[in-house]
């Protein structure tokens, strides 16, 4: 295993992980790499699609607007992939955090994404399971985001719907629809 290819990837206070793949990565890697901001390019140390997607999202404004940056990044991946004959270029889930909030995305070009779940509010879980010692160890704002439910306690796990993203944050969490955009395609090619 090559350490530089292991997520989470980091830039400043941002972390990034991806569970999935870019189909035809060998065909699109060059075109996607060219779209990375030249100031960010030296930070790429490994050879994975995940690290490249992270740097594309940073290029498209991840630090200011994560949902828009991820939508632009996936839109570029899909456009370039299809230009290279890849029918369903993107598959997976993405999680990124600035240390205060976490954004978790579930999307695939085919509409058949890998699963993604988040835990119910810990306070509600303590009421459901007052005898569960482990729940007492979590802070009130704790959440788990996982690809598969851990255990089968009813009411603990909530599936993120297909083509959606969630924001885990202090206070009320959010769930929104997600659709990639192609507004970065022209800018990436002009860059």
C-alpha positions, 0 to 999 in steps of 0.5 A: 500500500502506498501511503500517499494514496490513502484517504482522507486527503488534507488541505489546510483544515479540510479533509476529503474521502471518497468511496467509489470510483471514476470509471475510465480513470485511465482515459480521463486522468490527464484531462482532469489533472489539467483542470486542477489549479496550478497552485494546488497541483504540487500538493497532489502526491498520489495517483488516485482518483480520490485525491484528484477529485479533491483538488478539483473540488478545491479548484472549484471553491470547496472552501467557500461553497462545498455543495457547489464545488462538488457539483462542479467537480462531478459535472466536469468528471461526467462531461470529460468521461462521456467525451471519452466514451465512458457511459457512467463516469462517476460512482460513489459517496464523498465526505468532506469537512472543514472541522466544524461541519461535514458534507456527505454526498451520495451520487452516481452517473448511473443513478445506482449509488453506493449506500450512505447512512448517518446516525440519528441525533444522539439525544433521541437515541439515548431516549430510545435506548436508555440502557446503552452505555456507549451512547452516554460516551457521545456528545450531544452533537455527535453523528456517525456517517457510514457506508453501511449501518453498524448494528441493527438497532431500529431508529439509529440509521438514516439512509441518505437518498440517491442524488442527495447530500447532507450537512452534519453541523451543530444544531439542525442537520440538513438534507438536500437534493444533489445534481452535478453542474457543467458550469465549470467545464468551460472554465476548466478548459480555458484555465 
